Amino acid sequence: MPAINSNAIAFLFAYVRKMPKAMDEFGQIQELRRQSAILLRYAKANGLTPPLKRPAITTYRSALFTRNVIFRRAAAEARAASTALLVADLGHLLRIARSVNPAKIMEDLDKLEVELIDCTSGKKWREFGAADRLNWMQEAASRKIGSAVAASKRGGQAPEIKSALKGALANRTKADQQANQLRPLVEELIATLGPDEPVTPAQLMRHFNEHGIRPARGDTWSYNACKNLLGRLLQDKN
């Protein structure tokens, strides 16, 4: 089985509105900088040298990162070096994919002939279970409903469909409002971190639970709930 060594390869991926015209613009893409920080922190925590980074960007929102030519080259490079292929935040890459794409991405990852490691969770791809995959698919379905709501406003929908979509939109609006209420507490935690150190769901979960901050449902915060909260706040910021 491939092990992580000094030749570890890392793949970074981001959707952009327009392609950069110069290398300095490429280096300023915030999502790639966020992923780089996660990779560096993972390497440091595990006593590794920083991995060789293989970044890719696209303006095509329906593109699958697993079918990007740079991803395939990175996977082949990791396989040839008998090392693992690292990604900074696999959950994020799945969440930002179009609604029909997460299943295709997961299918591609199942066929991958190299060990892929998610640096956010520290888990190998094969260690993600059915519950993780179902959660990603549900998030994709939620985004699809949101798109349908927008389409209904533009072109009109049958009354019963409008009613169902209206309820889904109300739930999302409520979740966004709750996220904004918690924003000051999240920013309070961020202020304690280094300038290039992004807050992680695990840090946020520990911060909330240690300070007695309760979620809308239940008594304690879970990792996935904190991940979803950070995702909402990041979307709102962008």
Secondary structure, 3 states (H helix, E strand, C coil): CCCCCCCCEEEEEEECCCCCCCHHHHCCCHHHHHHHHHHHHHHHHCCCCCCEEEEEEECCCCCCHHHCHHHHHHHHHHHHCCCCEEECCHHHHHHCCCCCHHHHHHHHHHCCCCCEEECCCCEEHHHCCHHHHHHHHHHHHHHHHHHHHHHHHHHCCCHHHHHHHHHHHHHHHHHHHHHHHHHHHHHHHHCCCCCCCCCCHHHHHHHHHHCCCCCCCCCCCCHHHHHHHHHHHHHHHC
